[in-house]
């Protein structure tokens, strides 16, 4: 629908005109750009916000009616948005923060993994095909996040760990939940980062 409404100037203009006097600032549907973070999420969110205007637009350009999403497809979009919003929060926070954020890297990854795992568990017993597909997508997203997370290991990852240790608010407490060793009362992370200071 994004391409259909924006491909020609007159189509685009009509889409803007049907919003006049109904919203403060008329806008258009967005395109998905693979190279931009959150691009798909932004496109889906805007489509959901403008669906009543898109439906009105289709009355003039009825040849595009087959592109209109079914109620079930809109439900899928809403669910995908719910799943992705938490990840968008962190990607935007990391990209827009003005100050130092290196010490938050481990916590951000932990929150992303926790969120993905929670969503995967929620969908575990679902049988509807689109929910099964979303779960498969989440499993792949978790694997992709693990690839990026793997880059926080030695040698460059030691900088993230040291910076986390220097953060006055968490220090080594951040690693307490990970690989805890009952014999020493420390995690493997704590041991390795202590060596850097001692």
Buried (B, 14 or more C-beta within 10 A) or exposed (E): BBEBBBEEEEBBEBBBEBBEEEEEEBBBBBEEEEEEBBBBBBBBBBBBEBBEBBEBBBEEBEEBEEBEBEEEEBEBBEBBBEBBEBBBBBBEEBEEEEEEBBBBBBBBBBBBBEBBEEBBEEBEEEEEEBBEEBBEEBEEBBEEBEEEBEEBEEEEBBBBBBBBBEBEEBEBEBBBEEEBEEEEEBBEBBBBBEEEEE
